[in-house]
Amino acid sequence: MSSEYLVLTLGAAVAGVYVFRDVIFGTSSKAPPVVTANSKAAVEGGGDPRDFIARMKAGKKRLVIFYGSQTGTAEEYAIRIAKEAKSRYGLASLVCDPEEYDFENLDSVPENCAVIFVMATYGEGEPTDNAVQLMQNLEDPDFNFSKGEHRLDGLKYVVFGLGNKTYEHYNFIARKTDEKLEEMGATRLGPRGEGDDDKAMEEDYLEWKEQMWPALAEALGVEEGAGGDTQDFVVTEETHPIEKVFLGELSARALNKTRGIHDAKNPYPAPIVTSRELFRVGGERNCVHIELGIEDSGIHYQHGDHVGVWPTNPEIEVNRLLCSLGLWDRRNTTINIVSLDPMLAKVPFPVPTTYETVLRHYIDISAVAGRQTLGILSKFAPTDDSKQKMVKLATDKDHYHNVVAEGCLRLGQVLQYVTGHDILAESTPDNTTLWAIPFEVIVSCIPRLQPRYYSISSSPKYHPKSIHVTAVVLKYESVGTAGVPARWVYGVGSNLLLNLQYATTSGHEKLVEPLLMEGEKLERAHVPLYAIDGPRGAYNANSVYKVPIHVRRSTFRLPTNPRTPVIMIGPGTGVAPFRGFVQERVALAERTIAKHPESGISDWGTMWLFYGCRGANEDFLYKEEWPKYSEVLGDKFQMHVAISREGPRKPDGSKIYVQDLLWEQREKIRDALADKKGYVYVCGDAKNMSKAVEAVLMRILGEANGGSAAVEGQKELNMLKEKSRYLTDVWS
């Protein structure tokens, strides 16, 4: 699944009403605290490293915050809560990855302490990988805590969930966590928070926390104002041998060029074997097909898995912030960063590094600027007028929505906007107003740049030495408002892939032109260009470009028995994993036919693929490949295509989509599901397409059982889901 459905809001650090009060009524600068050599050891405590209560006591922490995070967002919110607890109430927190701790002593949390759970829901209502054991402990009635019972009487807790309402199991894990804790006698402080990434996760969080904090403060007997506006990090300019300085490397192994396992903590710089444009050349959209070499890398994948592509920020945003922060001439200066409380806020990227490297490779300066972040930074505004504008954006929800959210303004653009500069002009030190924001505040406010995930569009049985990616390039027009003109907004990950595609096929000198539609003006488009050579040129070896990747496992798999019918629904790039599915079956079929030439695959179940696109010659993905697969699979592979802007229409003149084709084949679908125990797979748009597909399937199943879609159809569909015969890989 592509991670670009996710627009991660910027934020973190000291915030909320207390911060806004400081902003509005003025603050005084504070000298940075002295960092001693023992500062890290002083907070780490001792004893069993999996005993979170021992660590709480050793560090004098009254809050422990567990986060269930798949992409890093829940972890960011956990850190934000911890920082605000410290600044607002003087409460120290232990922020924990639950898979690193045991939960037998959850019933022994001191009475004057509380536990906060920040839980994302993943896949089909599943816990994130790092929260699986935690959820098993909470749900298993036979799991006894340290006092010999499955009870948590007296435990005070808080829950904030991260989900997306376009998915069926919205915030299921947060709700389940809350339900189980309550069943065991624990007491929730304040309401359960539920953030909706489909609309405004940030606003949901801000609204929730203002109800949660008073309840928590009352339960723990603390008062607002007991904390202070303290830093999380200290940044110092230092001198180091250049070979010891991280210039964009994502791990120490990458810097030192040592071999090791390639995963999310040590991505593999995969060479681009080949790439091509899948949409009509010269059209208004781009779709990139890239094949990433994994030979001798130790990386293995299965059909249906996801590949995480680690992007960089476009150079225009890097330069914008270098100018705004007064770092243009010091961009290559080496810096070290030390956390003042590693149990609260770890340095989120490798150090030592440089200012430019942090902005280019390590923090997400390309996301829409968060309202809470703007409140923190407003105290550093260079003029009274810009401060007032910044405070208004931070405190006026509607004004923020109209200007920043609708305008898709990144942090650097907001800094330019409130100081009266043209956000479409290329930034230089001469045309940019300087903001005296300490760099440690930038590091604290802006989250780590995360990988973008794509469904792998190949099978290892068919392509054992490469991983294929199929990605529509994200490009859309923002909403224009007073002072913020409409302009093109570009997704970070897919536009990086597009840059790499053109560099691979045409060379650097051709990078700009293919990204522009005919007649567009560069000053309006601001086509993003990237430092695609990578740190120290590591991603360009004799014009063979590389991109850092890792593989994320998925449960989106074909049934092991090829006799089982398979129904695949994937319009647009939703067809990506199904290309891998079909290749998987083709490879198996070739071996089966070679071994049993007489019977071959005659007893195999049928694979149906329902695909949709706009035009047969515009965006029909892999149009030339499907007939070749049919030559091997014969009638065991049947493809039905809805071409929405061409071809036949419904009697009322409306367009035909994949769900309509599904209904046309209802008798075969009914037989495959009801009689032959077939599987259904859906990939693509979660907001409209997947819901329409479900509605048609419920209608088919309802009629098959002599009832209605709403009753019998829903019951049968739920049964398919419970038995993992209905699987989705969808995004909004």
VEXKOL-967443 format. One line per field, with one value per residue (C-alpha): residue in three letters; x, y, z. Coordinates in steps of 0.001 Angstrom, whole numbers, plus 500000, padded with zeros to 6 digits. Each point is the difference from the previous one (the first is absolute). Layout:
N
res: (ALA|...) $
x: (X|...) $
y: (Y|...) $
z: (Z|...) $
END
This chain:
732
res: (MET|SER|SER|GLU|TYR|LEU|VAL|LEU|THR|LEU|GLY|ALA|ALA|VAL|ALA|GLY|VAL|TYR|VAL|PHE|ARG|ASP|VAL|ILE|PHE|GLY|THR|SER|SER|LYS|ALA|PRO|PRO|VAL|VAL|THR|ALA|ASN|SER|LYS|ALA|ALA|VAL|GLU|GLY|GLY|GLY|ASP|PRO|ARG|ASP|PHE|ILE|ALA|ARG|MET|LYS|ALA|GLY|LYS|LYS|ARG|LEU|VAL|ILE|PHE|TYR|GLY|SER|GLN|THR|GLY|THR|ALA|GLU|GLU|TYR|ALA|ILE|ARG|ILE|ALA|LYS|GLU|ALA|LYS|SER|ARG|TYR|GLY|LEU|ALA|SER|LEU|VAL|CYS|ASP|PRO|GLU|GLU|TYR|ASP|PHE|GLU|ASN|LEU|ASP|SER|VAL|PRO|GLU|ASN|CYS|ALA|VAL|ILE|PHE|VAL|MET|ALA|THR|TYR|GLY|GLU|GLY|GLU|PRO|THR|ASP|ASN|ALA|VAL|GLN|LEU|MET|GLN|ASN|LEU|GLU|ASP|PRO|ASP|PHE|ASN|PHE|SER|LYS|GLY|GLU|HIS|ARG|LEU|ASP|GLY|LEU|LYS|TYR|VAL|VAL|PHE|GLY|LEU|GLY|ASN|LYS|THR|TYR|GLU|HIS|TYR|ASN|PHE|ILE|ALA|ARG|LYS|THR|ASP|GLU|LYS|LEU|GLU|GLU|MET|GLY|ALA|THR|ARG|LEU|GLY|PRO|ARG|GLY|GLU|GLY|ASP|ASP|ASP|LYS|ALA|MET|GLU|GLU|ASP|TYR|LEU|GLU|TRP|LYS|GLU|GLN|MET|TRP|PRO|ALA|LEU|ALA|GLU|ALA|LEU|GLY|VAL|GLU|GLU|GLY|ALA|GLY|GLY|ASP|THR|GLN|ASP|PHE|VAL|VAL|THR|GLU|GLU|THR|HIS|PRO|ILE|GLU|LYS|VAL|PHE|LEU|GLY|GLU|LEU|SER|ALA|ARG|ALA|LEU|ASN|LYS|THR|ARG|GLY|ILE|HIS|ASP|ALA|LYS|ASN|PRO|TYR|PRO|ALA|PRO|ILE|VAL|THR|SER|ARG|GLU|LEU|PHE|ARG|VAL|GLY|GLY|GLU|ARG|ASN|CYS|VAL|HIS|ILE|GLU|LEU|GLY|ILE|GLU|ASP|SER|GLY|ILE|HIS|TYR|GLN|HIS|GLY|ASP|HIS|VAL|GLY|VAL|TRP|PRO|THR|ASN|PRO|GLU|ILE|GLU|VAL|ASN|ARG|LEU|LEU|CYS|SER|LEU|GLY|LEU|TRP|ASP|ARG|ARG|ASN|THR|THR|ILE|ASN|ILE|VAL|SER|LEU|ASP|PRO|MET|LEU|ALA|LYS|VAL|PRO|PHE|PRO|VAL|PRO|THR|THR|TYR|GLU|THR|VAL|LEU|ARG|HIS|TYR|ILE|ASP|ILE|SER|ALA|VAL|ALA|GLY|ARG|GLN|THR|LEU|GLY|ILE|LEU|SER|LYS|PHE|ALA|PRO|THR|ASP|ASP|SER|LYS|GLN|LYS|MET|VAL|LYS|LEU|ALA|THR|ASP|LYS|ASP|HIS|TYR|HIS|ASN|VAL|VAL|ALA|GLU|GLY|CYS|LEU|ARG|LEU|GLY|GLN|VAL|LEU|GLN|TYR|VAL|THR|GLY|HIS|ASP|ILE|LEU|ALA|GLU|SER|THR|PRO|ASP|ASN|THR|THR|LEU|TRP|ALA|ILE|PRO|PHE|GLU|VAL|ILE|VAL|SER|CYS|ILE|PRO|ARG|LEU|GLN|PRO|ARG|TYR|TYR|SER|ILE|SER|SER|SER|PRO|LYS|TYR|HIS|PRO|LYS|SER|ILE|HIS|VAL|THR|ALA|VAL|VAL|LEU|LYS|TYR|GLU|SER|VAL|GLY|THR|ALA|GLY|VAL|PRO|ALA|ARG|TRP|VAL|TYR|GLY|VAL|GLY|SER|ASN|LEU|LEU|LEU|ASN|LEU|GLN|TYR|ALA|THR|THR|SER|GLY|HIS|GLU|LYS|LEU|VAL|GLU|PRO|LEU|LEU|MET|GLU|GLY|GLU|LYS|LEU|GLU|ARG|ALA|HIS|VAL|PRO|LEU|TYR|ALA|ILE|ASP|GLY|PRO|ARG|GLY|ALA|TYR|ASN|ALA|ASN|SER|VAL|TYR|LYS|VAL|PRO|ILE|HIS|VAL|ARG|ARG|SER|THR|PHE|ARG|LEU|PRO|THR|ASN|PRO|ARG|THR|PRO|VAL|ILE|MET|ILE|GLY|PRO|GLY|THR|GLY|VAL|ALA|PRO|PHE|ARG|GLY|PHE|VAL|GLN|GLU|ARG|VAL|ALA|LEU|ALA|GLU|ARG|THR|ILE|ALA|LYS|HIS|PRO|GLU|SER|GLY|ILE|SER|ASP|TRP|GLY|THR|MET|TRP|LEU|PHE|TYR|GLY|CYS|ARG|GLY|ALA|ASN|GLU|ASP|PHE|LEU|TYR|LYS|GLU|GLU|TRP|PRO|LYS|TYR|SER|GLU|VAL|LEU|GLY|ASP|LYS|PHE|GLN|MET|HIS|VAL|ALA|ILE|SER|ARG|GLU|GLY|PRO|ARG|LYS|PRO|ASP|GLY|SER|LYS|ILE|TYR|VAL|GLN|ASP|LEU|LEU|TRP|GLU|GLN|ARG|GLU|LYS|ILE|ARG|ASP|ALA|LEU|ALA|ASP|LYS|LYS|GLY|TYR|VAL|TYR|VAL|CYS|GLY|ASP|ALA|LYS|ASN|MET|SER|LYS|ALA|VAL|GLU|ALA|VAL|LEU|MET|ARG|ILE|LEU|GLY|GLU|ALA|ASN|GLY|GLY|SER|ALA|ALA|VAL|GLU|GLY|GLN|LYS|GLU|LEU|ASN|MET|LEU|LYS|GLU|LYS|SER|ARG|TYR|LEU|THR|ASP|VAL|TRP|SER) $
x: (500000|501241|500785|499230|496391|501347|500635|501998|499390|503083|500173|501625|501527|498740|496569|496398|498244|502981|502270|497457|499617|503747|499890|497224|501255|503708|502847|503548|502898|501613|503596|500444|500642|503455|500426|502354|501651|497780|496696|499068|500943|498064|496658|500404|499711|500985|498672|498036|499794|496534|498608|498362|498980|503598|501021|497184|501148|503674|499223|497306|497395|496320|498751|500805|498860|499737|499577|498796|501478|500461|501229|501277|496964|498784|503522|500062|496752|501295|503039|497805|497888|503124|501438|496780|499667|503432|499503|496454|500055|503616|499233|502852|499110|501456|499179|500058|499868|497783|501908|503030|498201|498121|496537|499722|500419|497449|497926|502789|500136|500276|496787|501345|500883|498056|500407|499270|499337|500401|498743|499778|497817|501645|498600|496729|499581|503343|502511|503222|502916|501522|496715|499040|501275|498461|496570|500322|500739|497026|497567|501063|497933|502563|502828|500620|501750|502476|497276|498721|496862|498891|499018|501268|498031|501268|501923|499496|500234|499512|499332|500505|499401|501156|497799|498252|496222|500132|501030|497479|501904|500373|502149|499214|503179|499581|496403|500984|502778|497548|497404|502409|501553|496566|498941|503013|499082|502279|498794|500182|500944|498063|498376|501494|501595|499497|501966|498747|502783|497481|499003|501994|502026|501692|496756|498546|503086|499954|496321|500408|503028|498315|497412|502504|502571|497694|498739|503532|501222|497195|500601|503753|499672|502048|499349|500557|503039|502145|502219|501864|501019|502955|502016|500247|503338|503215|501575|503692|502226|503000|502898|500096|501829|497745|499931|498320|497304|496577|499099|496720|500969|497123|502096|503484|500484|499301|502506|502693|499190|499657|497672|496970|496307|498013|496798|498270|503015|502503|498367|501627|501074|498358|501253|497359|500122|497518|497189|497339|496896|496765|497560|499740|503073|499034|496870|499008|501023|503006|500243|503456|501052|503352|501844|502341|502833|500376|502525|502558|498254|498552|496556|497145|496386|496696|497178|497737|502765|500718|503250|500966|501761|502012|499592|501813|498489|500007|502820|497647|498750|503490|501251|496906|500630|503759|499280|497239|502133|503098|501948|500692|503713|500280|498092|503003|501051|500293|497695|499478|496686|499579|496696|499502|497671|500539|497093|497695|501443|502679|502013|497879|502818|503696|502593|502375|498516|499486|497202|499340|499940|497411|497678|500541|500041|498830|496976|496675|500052|497729|496860|497315|501088|498146|498042|501718|503422|499086|499093|503410|501893|497984|502042|502979|498201|502272|497353|496866|497903|501330|499555|496360|499415|501725|498020|496758|500861|500841|496926|497255|499012|497962|502651|502650|497797|499363|503597|502313|497975|498161|503104|502146|502683|503189|501886|502402|497096|498162|503102|500083|496250|499795|502983|498385|502186|498890|499880|500359|503305|503200|501499|503330|501589|499297|496237|499274|499407|502125|498318|502234|498622|502493|500672|499244|496443|499740|501221|497512|497027|500311|499634|502335|499573|498334|500099|497203|498481|498934|498398|502597|498852|502054|500421|503328|499293|499841|502519|502278|502665|497839|497099|497584|498236|496970|499326|497706|501811|498146|499324|496984|499013|499631|497083|500932|499247|500948|503782|500381|499543|498924|502962|500995|500760|502217|500248|503490|500442|498423|501653|503363|499314|499053|503272|501849|498099|500973|503567|500248|498569|501175|502756|500106|499689|496506|498614|497887|498156|498127|498514|498191|496775|500037|499216|500682|502156|502865|499400|496513|500890|503232|500914|501811|503539|501898|503620|499707|503749|499607|502536|503531|498604|499126|496753|501606|502536|500940|496498|498358|497786|499005|497226|500003|497277|498841|497223|496969|498209|496305|497182|498668|500716|498551|498509|502619|497776|499776|496678|498405|498293|501343|498129|502239|498588|502575|499338|502848|503187|497892|500963|503630|499930|497787|502672|502139|497185|499579|503756|500082|497398|501639|503334|498302|497963|503087|501617|496791|499440|503623|499649|496507|499563|496811|497926|501784|497914|496580|498892|501100|497556|499356|501734|497727|501518|497643|501961|499051|501650|499059|501070|501298|502913|500424|500471|499357|502787|502042|497633|502537|500736|496595|499594|503386|498868|496800|502065|501276|496911|497414|496435|501242|500676|497134|500393|497114|500805|497873|501174|498127|500528|499587|497901|496503|497922|497146|496458|499785|503197|502208|503501|500768|502395|501479|497070|497673|502099|499886|496202|499968|501927|497860|499090|503635|501010|497212|501101|503666|499278|497057|500858|503740|501178|501710|501966|499392|502766|499418|502738|499720|497800|498493|497609|497817|501060|500432|496681|498225|501585|498842|496466|499870|501463|497435|497278|501354|500435|496652|498116|501949|498625|496468|500167|501086|503362|499587|499337|501057|502522|501662|500075|501695|502514|500881|500528|502413|501935|500144|501396|502511|498351|499316|503215|500657|503007|498394|500868|498228) $
y: (500000|503429|502083|503193|499807|501015|503805|500031|503224|501614|500427|498916|501659|502401|501265|500599|502713|500677|500565|502159|502080|500574|500902|502500|501739|499744|497828|500512|498083|497366|498912|496384|497645|498600|496470|497822|496795|498140|501476|496915|497519|501962|499295|496457|498236|496392|496513|497864|502001|498489|501176|503326|500669|499682|502467|502352|499970|500383|503007|501423|499750|500281|499222|497074|500316|496929|500469|497514|501400|498569|503057|502208|502268|498537|500273|503685|500630|498080|502254|503075|498937|499414|503391|501810|498164|501307|503596|500350|498113|499138|496280|497783|497174|496739|499504|496299|497712|497228|497173|500943|499476|497337|500658|497621|502938|502279|499449|501480|503507|502376|501702|503478|499017|499375|497989|501544|497857|501552|497280|499871|497473|498129|497941|498214|501267|498553|501350|501425|497571|501441|499790|496388|498605|502851|499360|496250|500622|502328|497694|496626|499242|497344|502558|500856|503133|500075|499713|496749|501325|501392|503220|503602|501553|503454|500515|503476|500164|502194|498843|501828|498106|500621|498788|500866|500081|498776|496605|497622|499435|503644|500331|496399|499443|503150|499035|496422|501246|502259|497237|497422|502400|501002|496348|499335|502793|502790|503617|502161|503649|502254|498883|497474|501902|498930|501653|499737|500170|500270|503474|501732|497818|503094|501793|496846|499769|503663|499860|496773|501022|503120|497724|497359|502176|501435|496503|498626|502989|499608|496253|500464|503123|502338|503550|501656|502252|497663|499252|502389|500726|497610|498647|496406|500242|501973|500620|500829|500743|497702|498730|496348|498012|500177|496195|499907|502543|498749|501749|498177|496439|498290|497735|499600|496983|502171|502601|497447|497873|496810|497145|499098|499185|502494|501108|503196|500839|499323|500546|498556|502363|498059|500706|500898|497200|501634|502542|501268|502149|498000|502749|501592|502139|503665|499420|501977|497263|497787|496418|498625|496369|499405|496713|499952|497486|497877|497399|499172|502394|497364|501528|497588|500780|498306|500987|502486|501518|503732|501753|503034|502672|502505|503425|503299|503461|502023|502495|502977|499337|499301|503317|501839|499012|500508|503597|500556|498619|501955|496843|500526|500661|497360|497276|497659|500721|496836|499806|497618|499619|498776|499112|501510|497125|496927|498225|502760|501087|498043|501706|498856|499560|499144|502568|501744|501473|503388|502562|499331|496243|500211|502088|497904|496447|499699|502160|500433|503637|499123|499281|502603|502091|499067|502566|499073|500408|503484|500954|498900|501832|503211|501218|500221|502193|502791|502761|500763|499746|496569|498858|501030|498180|496886|500037|500348|496976|498050|500943|500519|496555|501280|502502|497274|497705|502630|501173|497134|496809|500996|501744|496924|502220|498428|501524|501998|501406|501050|501858|501830|500648|501704|502228|501142|498156|498336|496260|499315|501859|498002|500613|501766|501592|503407|499560|498053|501388|498332|498139|499498|496565|497800|496890|497788|501363|499011|496488|499764|501315|498141|496203|497591|499560|496597|497445|499945|496561|498471|496658|497853|499310|496898|496403|498628|496795|502020|502719|498598|502672|503120|501753|501876|503222|501513|503535|502753|503296|502148|503489|502156|503647|501749|502268|503629|502587|503620|500168|496315|499401|496626|497931|496435|497854|496958|496802|499373|496283|499615|503124|498739|496813|502107|501909|496697|498702|502965|499967|496307|500367|503472|501281|503053|502532|498719|500066|503140|499891|496677|500964|503019|499875|501945|503666|499907|502690|498911|502785|498637|496336|499959|496585|498178|498903|497724|499299|496581|499271|499313|500517|500109|498925|496592|499767|500590|497476|500729|501344|496979|501647|498448|500571|498799|497427|497347|497403|499964|496681|499726|497492|500871|496550|497547|496803|497267|497618|501057|498165|502795|502688|503518|503255|503085|503525|502731|503054|502405|499263|497698|497406|500087|497079|497996|500164|498222|497557|499070|499657|497709|497728|500157|498860|497140|499081|499788|497567|497982|499718|498982|497288|498841|500884|497975|501247|503325|502475|498691|499647|503509|502622|503085|503321|502948|503449|502989|503034|503584|502946|503207|499178|496976|501979|502394|498123|496291|498624|497094|499676|498038|497499|498536|498079|498349|498774|498688|497928|497998|499980|499663|500254|499823|503732|502292|503770|502474|503649|503092|502956|502876|502709|497802|497071|499047|501798|498966|500508|503265|501268|499661|498508|496339|499151|496789|499418|500006|497325|498004|500082|498915|496869|499445|496373|498952|502063|498457|496503|500727|501320|497915|496620|500021|501949|502656|503029|503697|502615|503734|502566|503734|502861|499507|502921|499088|496971|497472|500972|499683|496566|498888|501176|497929|496936|500255|500180|496926|498031|501137|498798|496742|499360|501056|503225|503633|501674|501775|496838|496722|501713|501796|496790|498069|502768|500112|496257|500388|502609|497891|497076|502280|499310|503699|502031|503642|502175|503415|503646|503351) $
z: (500000|499241|502967|498140|501000|503223|500259|503180|501907|501416|503673|503206|502987|502629|499125|500903|501875|502234|497033|498223|503143|500018|496335|500363|503111|499283|501211|500952|498504|502155|499923|498987|502900|500519|498659|502001|498968|502470|498771|498004|502701|502590|498372|498803|503346|500464|500620|497566|496738|499332|503376|499193|503613|501193|497334|500989|503620|499086|497817|502315|497245|500836|496507|497739|496382|497781|496257|497411|496805|496510|498093|502855|500403|503308|501365|499052|501870|503024|500121|499629|502972|502085|499135|500794|503314|500905|498825|501261|503300|500688|499612|498824|497597|498787|496286|499149|497006|501441|498350|502106|503321|501974|501386|502955|502391|498328|503140|502123|498547|503008|501097|499203|496420|496786|496793|496595|496935|496543|497676|496219|498194|497137|497141|500715|503558|501091|502514|498630|499951|503170|501949|499269|503325|501987|498491|500565|503676|500363|498179|501390|503146|500965|500104|503654|501131|502904|502661|498532|498323|496668|501739|499902|502843|500883|496760|498542|496238|496920|496412|496715|496766|496453|497168|496770|499626|496431|501401|501515|503244|500953|503139|500896|502016|502114|500710|500836|502298|501805|500247|501449|502512|501233|500276|502219|502392|498781|500013|496891|500477|497646|496742|497612|497130|496396|497211|496418|497446|497170|501165|502718|502358|501398|500831|501573|502191|501018|500916|501964|502035|501345|501616|501066|501787|502698|500852|500235|502018|502519|500393|500519|502150|497807|498837|496662|499951|502089|497027|497769|496450|499957|497097|498907|498211|499907|496592|499824|497021|500107|497932|499025|497316|496951|499734|503434|499095|498846|496749|499413|500786|501792|502236|501421|497733|496970|501199|500777|496943|502039|499094|502058|499910|497949|501701|501126|502185|497236|496565|496912|497192|497187|496470|497425|497460|497652|500063|497660|499730|500102|499028|496588|499369|499931|502076|503059|502448|500625|501233|500697|499597|501692|500489|503005|500036|503153|498826|502730|502405|502307|499449|499384|499237|499292|497699|501763|502163|500137|499238|502038|497941|502049|498382|500365|500081|496761|499689|499792|503548|501322|498644|501210|503609|499789|499013|502570|502846|499019|499218|496303|500507|502753|498227|499997|503581|502084|502996|502873|501825|503568|501642|503439|500890|497794|501699|498794|496680|498192|497293|497037|497474|499935|501064|499474|496866|498328|499913|496332|500473|502774|497822|496876|501325|503576|500927|498202|498886|497044|502027|500672|502992|503194|501998|503244|498404|498793|503562|501239|497262|500191|502971|497638|497449|498709|500240|502016|496843|499068|503594|500007|496712|501307|503245|498058|497886|503158|502020|497399|498731|497048|498919|500149|497911|497317|499672|500962|499570|496812|498684|500776|501510|501221|502908|497860|498006|503178|501212|496663|499951|503407|499166|496762|497498|496776|500682|496274|499710|500246|503434|500413|503085|498433|499524|503212|503498|502661|502867|503054|500797|501875|497959|503005|499870|496327|500813|502864|498014|496714|499898|498256|496257|499613|497174|497425|499499|496692|499219|498263|496443|499287|501172|501271|498088|496792|500885|502724|499552|500031|501678|497754|501008|498254|501200|498756|500462|502528|498699|500786|500145|503335|500886|499423|502696|500627|500071|499143|496269|498670|498899|499269|503030|499549|502037|501325|499327|496567|498601|501192|498028|496978|500292|500126|496992|497863|501276|499165|496504|498992|502245|502272|497221|499193|503538|499912|496691|500221|503373|498555|498087|496791|500632|503741|501532|502204|502523|500562|499884|502026|498697|502815|499336|502360|500935|498384|500045|503722|502788|498614|496626|501467|498024|496605|498796|496380|499308|501627|502574|503312|502515|503632|500695|502431|499808|502296|500323|499201|500482|496528|498543|497523|501433|499986|498006|496320|499725|502027|497886|500402|499351|499738|499784|499377|497812|499256|501918|502160|497398|501195|502458|497618|497345|502589|500779|496335|499516|503041|498432|496560|501431|501854|496925|497798|502424|500390|496250|499456|502658|499015|496321|499589|502925|500407|501981|498993|503623|501030|501133|497870|500656|499228|499697|499951|498874|499184|498275|498152|496466|498127|498590|502911|503280|499418|502213|498632|497062|497981|502804|500853|496695|500605|503398|498402|497589|502991|502205|497236|501221|503598|499724|499063|499861|499899|499305|500641|497889|501576|497375|496962|498952|501147|502607|502251|498709|501953|498344|503086|499880|500560|502834|501432|502353|496985|498292|503205|499926|496353|501028|503110|499253|499630|503032|502060|498963|500739|503486|501172|498486|499356|503070|497918|501221|499312|499856|499691|499446|499354|501136|503469|499949|497019|497991|502810|501565|496646|499497|503441|499255|496792|501700|502806|497387|498204|503227|501387|496935|500033|503480|499164|501916|499837|499663|503335|502023|498380|497706|502897|502012|497189|499356|503704|499893|497081|501954|503144|498005|498227|496659|499441|500139|499198|499294|499725|500555|500036) $
END
